[in-house]
Amino acid sequence: MAIQLKSSGDVAVQQVRLLVYGQAGAGKTSLIPTLPAPVILSAEAGLLSISGSNLPFVEINSVETLREAYQWLTESSEANQFQSVALDSISEIAEVVLANEKATAKDPRQAYGALQDVMGGIIRAFRDLPGKSVYFTAKLEKSQDEMGRILYSPSMPGAKLGQQLPYFFDLVLPLRIEKDAEGNTVRSLQCQSDGLWTAKDRSGRLDPWEPADLGHIIRKIQGGAS
């Protein structure tokens, strides 16, 4: 068997898959219009903030509609017009899956175990959609470490699933709302962990803080923006 060695330097980034999390009202949904040609898979009743953008969306209210959406994205010629897919939010989609599992499981512990397996498959499937950048949003989870520090991370039902979620992605970016030197409110994406907020950028192409613009993030990772 002949082994063909390749160079990681030759790997081109065609699509970007990222997870953004933050507190309610931070504006995770309002980032969707900054994606290139997006379609939304919405499990939240929170699209009012982008109602003026007139973006197409699919309402996800069951595991079956989620499967149908995936099939449509991968098999329908109609879906070829979209360059990006936004799952808003993966936390709410997990709640839909958990409710489905609880309805069939005899023991709640079985439902949470099944949730972990089912959501792992769902996240991988949508994350690896061919030919499209994929944007996942998640709620914010607060916890406290042994030193009493407040830690921030993406939220999911089930402790194990929440801990595993960041490992599915090369980009995990908290959407932060802070005050600038003049006291103005500024929204920014944190791209490096500070020990309190879970964040990572495996591309190595992002600054520690980037503007809340997913189009900018995608272009920068693909090498088209500084």
Long-range contacts (C-beta under 8 A, 24 or more apart in sequence): 13-203, 13-221, 13-222, 13-223, 14-131, 14-222, 15-129, 15-131, 15-132, 15-133, 15-134, 16-133, 16-134, 16-171, 16-217, 16-218, 16-221, 16-222, 17-127, 17-128, 17-133, 17-134, 17-136, 17-169, 17-170, 17-171, 18-134, 18-135, 18-136, 18-169, 18-170, 18-171, 18-172, 18-173, 18-214, 18-217, 19-90, 19-136, 19-137, 19-138, 19-154, 19-165, 19-166, 19-168, 19-169, 19-171, 19-172, 19-173, 20-135, 20-136, 20-137, 20-138, 20-173, 20-174, 20-175, 20-189, 20-214, 21-137, 21-138, 21-139, 21-140, 21-153, 21-154, 21-155, 21-172, 21-173, 21-174, 21-175, 22-140, 22-174, 22-175, 22-176, 22-177, 23-140, 23-177, 24-139, 24-140, 26-140, 26-175, 26-176, 26-177, 26-187, 27-175, 27-177, 27-187, 27-212, 28-88, 28-89, 28-137, 28-175, 29-88, 29-137, 31-135, 31-175, 31-212, 31-213, 31-214, 32-86, 32-88, 32-135, 32-214, 34-212, 34-213, 34-214, 34-215, 34-216, 35-83, 35-84, 35-86, 35-133, 35-135, 35-214, 35-215, 35-218, 36-83, 36-84, 36-133, 36-215, 36-218, 37-81, 37-82, 37-83, 37-84, 38-82, 38-83, 38-84, 38-85, 38-86, 38-135, 39-73, 39-79, 39-82, 39-84, 39-85, 39-86, 40-85, 40-86, 40-88, 41-66, 41-69, 41-85, 41-86, 41-87, 41-88, 41-93, 42-88, 43-87, 43-88, 43-89, 43-92, 43-93, 43-95, 43-96, 44-88, 44-89, 44-92, 46-88, 47-88, 56-82, 60-93, 60-96, 61-96, 62-96, 62-100, 63-96, 63-97, 63-100, 63-118, 66-93, 66-96, 66-122, 70-125, 70-126, 73-129, 73-132, 74-129, 74-130, 82-132, 83-132, 83-133, 84-132, 84-133, 84-134, 84-135, 85-126, 85-129, 85-132, 85-133, 85-134, 85-135, 86-134, 86-135, 86-136, 86-137, 87-126, 87-134, 87-135, 87-136, 87-137, 88-137, 89-136, 89-137, 89-138, 89-139, 90-123, 90-136, 90-137, 90-138, 90-156, 90-165, 91-137, 91-138, 91-139, 91-154, 91-155, 91-156, 91-157, 92-139, 93-119, 93-122, 94-119, 94-156, 94-157, 94-158, 94-161, 95-157, 97-122, 98-157, 98-158, 112-157, 112-158, 112-160, 115-157, 115-158, 115-161, 116-158, 116-160, 116-161, 116-164, 119-156, 119-161, 120-164, 120-168, 123-165, 123-168, 124-168, 127-168, 127-169, 133-218, 135-214, 136-169, 138-165, 140-174, 149-196, 150-196, 151-196, 151-197, 151-198, 152-196, 152-197, 152-198, 153-197, 153-198, 154-198, 166-198, 166-200, 169-200, 170-200, 170-201, 170-202, 170-203, 171-200, 171-201, 171-202, 171-203, 171-206, 171-217, 171-221, 172-198, 172-199, 172-200, 173-199, 173-201, 173-210, 173-217, 174-198, 174-199, 175-212, 187-212, 188-212, 189-217
